[in-house]
Amino acid sequence: LSWSGSFLGPRLTSKVAQNSEVRSTAVILGGVLVAAHDESAAQQLLPPTAALLVKVVCPDHPATLNVGLLRATLSYDAGRFEEASALLSPALDGLMRGFGLGYTDSLEATRLMARIAIAQDDWARAVGLLEPAVSAAETRIGENATITLEVKSELAAAYFHQNQPAKAAVLYQAVYEQSLKKYGPEHAATRAAGEALRQVQL
């Protein structure tokens, strides 16, 4: 995959980017590169993709905001937390304005901002981000959706680090029971929730 970013990035001209399929391919490929932790190739592709999307489409278009989220994820994974926050803030703001917190990308952006806060030892901010995220995920996406269970687990961990084990236990219990129904007792998610529940009850 590494060659793809260096190949496509320099070729993303305004004329080429008028083609919606080219834009979609660039965004999808950027997501693949970020997921593969290929920072070099992703850095060659995502910044020109972001610049062209702003110019050809608009700053608040879902694709533009998604690329902002991808760039922030790349910086977070590399340990550049201030840079990640600076890249993520406008993307998160745009997602919230356009779609609200119940939109999957909005939830993912909120989760990433919470992880950045945790990396900077700001657990209170993480809780402040994750509490409404849990509520939105339950209401808009569903209590048993994978992303809902993941956000609940992240909020539970934040509560525990803030010395609120009772709140953490309530969430971990819910995640465990829902994972048990959804995945069965041997699934990694169910076992992880059960272990976390045991830890906070010690």
Buried (B, 14 or more C-beta within 10 A) or exposed (E): EEEBBBEBBEEBEEEBBEEEEBBEBBBEBBBBBBEEEBBEBBBBBBBBBBBBBBEBBEBBBBBBBBBBBBBBBBBBBEEBBEBBBEBBBBBBBBBBEBBEBBBBBBBBBBBBBBBBBBBEEBBEBBBBBBBEBBEBBBEBBEEEBEBBBBBBBBBBBBBBBBEBBEBBBBBBBBBBBBBBEBBEEEEEBBBBBBEBBEEBEE
